[in-house]
Amino acid sequence: MRKFFLVFALIITTPAFADGIRVTDNGILELYLAPPRRHFDWSTPRSTAFSFLGSRLRAHELNPISREKTALGHGMIHVSCNNSSGTAVEFWTGITGQDNPTESTDLVLKEKIGMGIMFHNFKDGFLQKDEDVHAILSSYYGRSEKNRFGHHSRIKPKFLQYGLSSTQCDEVESFFNTFKARQYDKPTLEQVALKKPEDVLSFGLTLDPYNLYLNNQKTPGSPLGGGCTSFATSFLKVANVFDPGLDDFFLRTTTMTKSRLIGSKENPVPLESILLGNRGTAWLNEPVNSNDLYAVTFYDPEKIYDFIDGLLACSDDEASTMSSCDDTIQSWKTGLEKQGSSFKKVTREVQGSYQGKQFSNTLEGVRIN
């Protein structure tokens, strides 16, 4: 999500998973979330647009500090385990793309698709390598805000950690290798233009990597792709450690009037009509026409980050931080504990290089068994 311009995603997931989260200590699966540079206001299309633009400026154009900053947030994965053959498997990865700014600019300014940019799938998707993720996590430079201890500090990425059995290791390795085979190195524009449909790894938040993967196992060569948080979350689903209750904390749903905000050749939606005009004042036309609605549900990186931060407060031993534990998170946690799960605060030091400089970050997370 780091490079998206006004992008949201419709992710529909309906798999069935086992109750509780019970895994062995053969290996680990970690989902990392780097939060956006500033809080997002989703109340109107205009506030959302300006939230993105403000976060983008703070993260890059107005902040020359040579450290990683994300406009919308970014999800990443770390896996370290032994598969059923006894082979060690370890990788850090994420999915990204949309590296051709001309394409995005043309869609918004020339084709005037408005909020339809959220449904566009970019063909230049690729997987990030170990060093890419290390660079982000080690050098991340977040906004300053009061933490759960009551002190002001710059926020850092946080993570969820799960154990993996050898069988689960097989599953996540297969998922990773399937996407890796499509595009592991960043493609050039020329390479993207020459790709056959069956060779494309799409980058788009409307894509569901988990279900695309399942279909690809049945039909090799079928489409593959995803957005960064949906891709990262899919690892949890493939490993069968994703509790469906997490969707209540991870997902954001916005319902909009299609004719008002989603542009086409017959119904252009200029960007200025969202930023400055009436279209940007509300998601819905009044009176509401049920035949002209589009519900957008997406994995929100800020919501996922806030959940992990809240889970840390609920998992701390200190009474002072337990007082900031959110009731809904505590209720979810208690429900899993009754099924045999346990929660423990953990830390990890990540080192990496960003723009020629070496960085190190000690990150907090929660281990879920």
Long-range contacts (C-beta under 8 A, 24 or more apart in sequence): 1-70, 1-71, 1-72, 1-73, 1-74, 1-75, 1-205, 1-227, 1-228, 1-229, 1-301, 2-70, 2-71, 2-72, 2-73, 2-74, 2-96, 2-228, 3-71, 3-96, 3-97, 3-98, 3-99, 4-71, 4-72, 4-98, 4-205, 4-227, 5-52, 5-104, 5-108, 5-117, 6-48, 6-49, 6-52, 6-108, 6-115, 6-117, 6-118, 7-72, 7-117, 7-118, 7-205, 7-227, 8-115, 8-118, 8-205, 8-254, 8-296, 8-298, 9-118, 9-204, 9-205, 9-206, 9-207, 9-227, 9-230, 9-296, 9-297, 9-298, 9-299, 10-119, 10-205, 10-206, 10-295, 10-296, 10-297, 10-298, 11-205, 11-206, 11-207, 11-208, 11-227, 11-230, 11-251, 11-297, 11-298, 11-299, 12-208, 12-211, 12-297, 13-208, 13-210, 13-211, 13-237, 13-247, 15-210, 15-211, 15-237, 17-237, 17-240, 17-242, 17-243, 17-244, 18-240, 19-339, 20-243, 20-336, 20-339, 20-340, 20-341, 21-162, 21-241, 21-243, 21-336, 21-341, 21-368, 21-369, 22-340, 22-341, 22-369, 23-162, 23-163, 23-164, 23-165, 23-168, 23-239, 23-241, 23-369, 24-163, 24-164, 24-165, 25-163, 26-81, 26-82, 26-163, 26-164, 26-165, 26-166, 26-168, 26-169, 27-79, 27-80, 27-81, 27-82, 27-89, 27-163, 27-164, 27-165, 27-166, 27-168, 27-169, 28-78, 28-79, 28-80, 28-81, 28-161, 28-162, 28-163, 28-164, 29-77, 29-78, 29-79, 29-81, 29-161, 29-162, 29-163, 29-164, 29-168, 29-172, 29-235, 29-236, 29-239, 29-241, 30-77, 30-78, 30-79, 30-159, 30-160, 30-161, 30-162, 30-348, 30-365, 31-75, 31-76, 31-77, 31-159, 31-160, 31-232, 31-233, 31-235, 31-236, 32-75, 32-76, 32-77, 32-78, 32-133, 32-137, 32-157, 32-158, 32-159, 32-232, 32-363, 33-73, 33-74, 33-75, 33-76, 33-157, 33-158, 33-159, 33-229, 33-232, 33-301, 33-304, 33-305, 33-308, 34-68, 34-70, 34-73, 34-74, 34-75, 34-76, 34-136, 34-137, 34-140, 34-142, 34-157, 34-301, 34-305, 35-70, 35-73, 35-142, 35-143, 35-155, 35-157, 35-301, 35-302, 35-305, 36-70, 36-71, 36-72, 36-73, 36-301, 36-302, 37-69, 37-70, 37-71, 37-142, 37-143, 38-143, 39-302, 40-72, 40-302, 42-252, 42-254, 44-280, 44-281, 44-282, 44-283, 45-115, 45-256, 45-261, 45-274, 45-279, 45-280, 45-281, 45-282, 45-283, 46-274, 46-275, 46-280, 46-281, 49-274, 49-275, 49-280, 50-275, 58-143, 63-141, 65-141, 66-139, 66-354, 66-355, 66-357, 67-139, 67-140, 67-141, 67-354, 67-359, 68-135, 68-136, 68-139, 68-140, 68-141, 68-354, 69-140, 69-141, 69-142, 70-136, 70-140, 72-301, 73-229, 73-301, 73-302, 73-304, 73-305, 74-136, 74-228, 74-229, 74-301, 75-228, 75-229, 75-231, 75-232, 75-233, 75-299, 75-301, 75-304, 76-128, 76-133, 76-136, 76-137, 76-228, 76-232, 77-231, 77-232, 77-235, 78-133, 78-159, 79-164, 79-169, 79-172, 79-173, 79-176, 79-235, 81-164, 81-166, 81-168, 81-169, 81-172, 82-166, 82-169, 83-166, 83-169, 83-170, 83-173, 84-166, 84-167, 84-169, 84-170, 86-166, 89-169, 89-172, 89-173, 91-130, 91-176, 92-128, 92-129, 92-130, 92-132, 92-133, 92-134, 93-127, 93-128, 93-129, 93-130, 93-133, 93-176, 93-180, 94-127, 94-128, 94-132, 94-133, 94-228, 94-231, 94-232, 95-125, 95-126, 95-127, 95-128, 95-179, 95-201, 95-203, 95-209, 95-225, 95-226, 95-227, 95-228, 95-231, 96-125, 96-126, 96-128, 96-203, 96-228, 97-122, 97-124, 97-125, 97-126, 97-201, 97-202, 97-203, 98-122, 98-124, 98-203, 99-124, 99-186, 100-124, 100-189, 100-192, 108-271, 109-271, 111-263, 111-265, 111-268, 112-263, 112-268, 112-269, 112-270, 112-271, 113-262, 113-263, 113-264, 113-269, 114-261, 114-262, 114-263, 114-268, 114-269, 114-270, 114-271, 114-273, 114-274, 114-279, 115-256, 115-261, 115-262, 115-263, 115-269, 115-274, 116-261, 116-262, 116-263, 116-264, 116-269, 118-205, 118-206, 118-296, 119-204, 119-206, 119-262, 120-204, 121-202, 121-203, 121-204, 121-206, 121-207, 121-225, 122-202, 122-203, 122-204, 123-192, 123-195, 123-200, 123-202, 123-203, 124-186, 124-187, 124-189, 124-192, 124-203, 125-182, 125-183, 125-200, 125-201, 125-202, 125-203, 125-204, 125-225, 125-226, 126-183, 126-184, 126-185, 126-186, 126-187, 126-201, 126-203, 127-179, 127-180, 127-183, 127-184, 127-201, 129-184, 131-352, 131-353, 133-352, 134-350, 134-351, 134-352, 134-353, 135-352, 135-353, 135-354, 135-359, 136-352, 136-354, 137-350, 137-352, 137-361, 137-363, 138-350, 138-351, 138-352, 138-353, 138-354, 138-359, 138-360, 138-361, 139-352, 139-354, 139-357, 139-359, 139-361, 140-361, 148-309, 148-312, 148-313, 148-316, 148-321, 148-324, 149-320, 149-321, 150-320, 156-361, 156-363, 156-364, 157-361, 157-363, 158-305, 158-308, 158-309, 158-312, 158-363, 158-364, 158-365, 159-308, 159-348, 159-363, 159-364, 159-365, 159-366, 160-236, 160-308, 160-311, 160-365, 160-366, 160-368, 161-346, 161-365, 161-366, 161-367, 161-368, 162-236, 162-239, 162-241, 162-367, 162-368, 162-369, 163-369, 164-239, 168-239, 168-240, 168-241, 171-238, 171-239, 171-240, 172-235, 172-238, 172-239, 174-238, 175-213, 175-234, 175-235, 175-238, 176-235, 178-213, 178-216, 178-217, 178-224, 179-209, 179-213, 179-224, 179-231, 182-224, 197-223, 198-222, 200-224, 200-225, 201-225, 202-226, 203-227, 205-230, 205-298, 208-234, 209-234, 210-234, 210-237, 210-238, 213-238, 227-298, 227-299, 228-301, 229-299, 229-300, 229-301, 229-304, 230-298, 230-299, 233-299, 241-368, 243-332, 243-336, 245-332, 245-335, 246-307, 246-332, 248-328, 248-332, 249-303, 249-304, 249-307, 249-328, 249-329, 249-332, 250-299, 250-300, 250-303, 250-304, 250-307, 251-297, 251-298, 251-299, 251-300, 251-303, 252-297, 252-298, 252-300, 252-303, 253-295, 253-296, 253-297, 254-283, 254-295, 254-296, 255-283, 255-284, 255-293, 255-294, 255-295, 255-296, 256-283, 256-284, 256-293, 256-294, 256-296, 257-283, 257-284, 257-285, 257-288, 257-289, 257-292, 257-293, 257-294, 258-292, 258-293, 258-294, 259-285, 259-292, 260-284, 260-285, 262-294, 308-365, 308-366, 311-343, 311-366, 312-345, 312-364, 312-365, 312-366, 314-343, 315-343, 315-344, 315-345, 315-366, 316-345, 336-368, 341-368, 341-369, 342-368, 342-369, 343-367, 343-368, 343-369, 344-369
